[in-house]
Amino acid sequence: MLNLIHENQDLENMTQEATQAKKDGKNEEQDDIADYQQGEKEYQEALAFVKDAIAPSYMKVEAKHMEMNDMFCKTYFTYAYPDYLEGNWLSPLINWDVKFDMSMFLYPVDSAKIMGYLKKRLTELRSERAINQEK
C-alpha cells in the first residue's frame, strides 16, 4: 500500500512537471510569436517610410521650392564666392536653429582655363569702362 501511495505521488509529480514544461513551452512559443509580431510591425513601418520616400502621398513643385509630405525642399546654387574667405564664413548658415541637410559640391577647374577667362573678362571690362568715359 505504501508503495502504491509513492507511485501515485511520483505520478502526480511527473504530471505536474509535464504540465509545467508544457506551460514553459507555451510561454516560449508566445514569446516567439510576440517577437515575430514586433519584428513584422517594425518591418511594415520601415516599408511604409520607404514607400513614402519613393512615392510621397503629397508633392507640390513650385518655381522656387518643393514640398513633399511634411518636408520643405529648396536648392541654392552659388556661382561665386567672396574674394577673401575668413574662418567660419558659413557659420551663420550652419548654426541656424532649423533642422536641414546641406551638401556642398565643389568642382575644380584648370588654372590655365580660368586665367584665360579672367584675361578675356578683364579686357571686356576695360573696354566697357573706356566707352563709358568717352560718353
Residue, then its C-alpha position, 0 to 999 in steps of 0.5 A: m500500500l505504501n508503495l502504491i501511495h509513492e507511485n501515485q505521488d511520483l505520478e502526480n509529480m511527473t504530471q505536474e512537471a509535464t504540465q509545467a514544461k508544457k506551460d514553459g513551452k507555451n510561454e516560449e512559443q508566445d514569446d516567439i510569436a510576440d517577437y515575430q509580431q514586433g519584428e513584422k510591425e517594425y518591418q511594415e513601418a520601415l516599408a511604409f517610410v520607404k514607400d513614402a520616400i519613393a512615392p510621397s502621398y503629397m508633392k507640390v513643385e513650385a518655381k522656387h521650392m518643393e514640398m513633399n509630405d511634411m518636408f520643405c525642399k529648396t536648392y541654392f546654387t552659388y556661382a561665386y564666392p567672396d574674394y577673401l574667405e575668413g574662418n567660419w564664413l558659413s557659420p551663420l548658415i550652419n548654426w541656424d536653429v532649423k533642422f536641414d541637410m546641406s551638401m556642398f559640391l565643389y568642382p575644380v577647374d584648370s588654372a590655365k582655363i580660368m586665367g584665360y577667362l579672367k584675361k578675356r573678362l578683364t579686357e571686356l571690362r576695360s573696354e566697357r569702362a573706356i566707352n563709358q568715359e568717352k560718353 
